Amino acid sequence: MNNTKLACLALLASAFVLTGILLVQIDRNTTSNEARADMVIAQPQFSLMTAQTRQGNESLFVLDNNKGVLLVYKPNFGRKELEPVVTIPMSELFGR
């Protein structure tokens, strides 16, 4: 095998390795930026979803389809209850 063919094969092999590293990094960045819902319950009147907030706490998100509001609750483990955090009308979120 001459030097030119050997150099071409080395470049091709390094291109495959770099492509693999790039794909792993893209997958890692994509999954870390996505909102990940752990549990979703959807009914015609409401939808419930648990998800991790930016602060790293698990919260309960309730979408009331009848009233058109989003309610967010956080757990209070000491008192074994859910505390309301915020209630947002959907018209504010989507600017009707």
Secondary structure, DSSP 8 states (H G I E B T S, - for coil): --HHHHHHHHHHHHHHHHHHHHHHHHHHHHHHHS--EEEEEE-SSEEEEEEE-TTS-EEEEEEETTTTEEEEEEEETTTTEEEEEEEEEHHHHHT-
